[in-house]
Amino acid sequence: MGAHRNSIYDKAYVEMYAKGMSLAETAKSIGVTRQCVYKAFKKRGLKLRTPAPSDYQIYDGKKFTLRNHGYYALTTDDRCLMHRYVWEKEICDIPDGWDVHHINGDKSDNRRDNLVCFPKAEHTRRHQIERRK
């Protein structure tokens, strides 16, 4: 009985993994705990997703906290957004009416190479195009 049960779970784990389901989604679907799914994925050599971004990042000796809108913001001083701070620190001032855009769409990726500055109208247009896709 145990070997047959494991083969059923093996198939289920692999199918859920292939669909990109989270550990919690897989656990709920199969009827086991999230920790059980974690161990099963590890045991089968299935690569786990990278963890969610931490709730804060340190840059230039300052602490930026993840906000509910998905951006990191300075929690002291002027409470500016991290991507804007990085742009101004490493590149130049942001002109009035311009926005800093994350090239890869990942709001937690505030590397200089992932940022570009556009006029607000262009920035809005790009996001509208992305939403339509």
SULLINUR-V172696 format. One record per helix or strand. SS is the DSSP state (helix for helix, strand for strand). FROM is the first residue (numbers start at 1). LEN is the number of residues. If there is no record, write none. Layout:
ss = <SS:SS>
from = <FROM:FROM>
len = <LEN:LEN>
This chain:
ss = <helix:helix:helix:strand:strand:strand:strand:helix:strand:helix:strand:helix>
from = <2:23:34:56:62:72:81:82:98:112:115:120>
len = <18:8:10:4:5:3:1:9:5:3:5:13>
